[in-house]
Amino acid sequence: MVETFTRSADGFTCYGLRNEVVEVVVVPELGAKMLSLRNRQSGREWMWTPPDGGSLFRNRLGDLFDNSTKIGADECIPTIMPCRWQGRELVDHGEAWTEAWTFDETAFAAGKLVTALRLPVSPLLFERSLVLAGATVRLDYRVTNLAEDATDYLWAFHPLMAIHDGDRIVLPTDLPTLILDSAEGLPWRERGLELPWPNPSATVALDLLDLGGVDRCIKLFSPLLKTGQAAIVNERTGDAVHFSFDAAQLNTLGIWINRGAWNGYHHVALEPGNGAPDPLDVAVREWQRFARLDPGASHAWWVEMGLGIGDRGLGIG
């Protein structure tokens, strides 16, 4: 049985779904941000907030993500890093996270969180539907090209998640290496460098979220995926969040680990996406990992997040 509810936070209306296992909350006015993802049985909150609790506020198009609320999960489209492409100036972390999305009240009454946005710069209509099924949160997406020309884009889910003692990242066993995007406080600098997973050096254990010290962070990408799965598990507590998606639709997983380098914070993100690296112009010109929509065409994809199911029997290790 799925229950719907609303609440107010810092003057913004938050819409939520809950069942006996999971509770999820989104804020349509703030980029359809996923404010909370909580395991109701263990009590673990997966979405990260700043140590002072943070606050919600409205950003404007073109704001740097450094100046955002830094809370929860945001949608990044049509780029993640700012760049210029197809005659458009594309802003930091894309055009969706700063905008107020439309919200479907009729769908909400039926137990769905359905939001949509016509991007303010790029000619794309972006739609998302969120439902609960047992311990699983399912996100269904559709993007449609409204232009008369083909339009290139990147998309990535951007969930900043809290780190607890004992957390471990679990990836498919067919990913022996990852590809560096950027790092601070670490010896690797060259974007595109392949690093062994999970131990690129004797002092770094990426799976254990250990960068060998503080004031360090790293952003990595998977090679082209064959298996659309990744998880964070905690054997001490039994908590887990498992991401599932179709690798034929989403061929990329981004991994962000921050141990104090960015604003002194500590958090992790597993980021299913459709290409790499973060600037769309580089993804098209150099890496050739991106999506292209013909005029009037649509792409659809899905992501599932299962709570408390760990990595047992899922073919990852």
Summary of the structure (lengths in Angstrom):
residues: 317
radius of gyration: 18.5
end to end distance: 32.6
largest distance: 54.7
contacts: 1054
relative contact order: 0.16
helix: 7%
strand: 46%
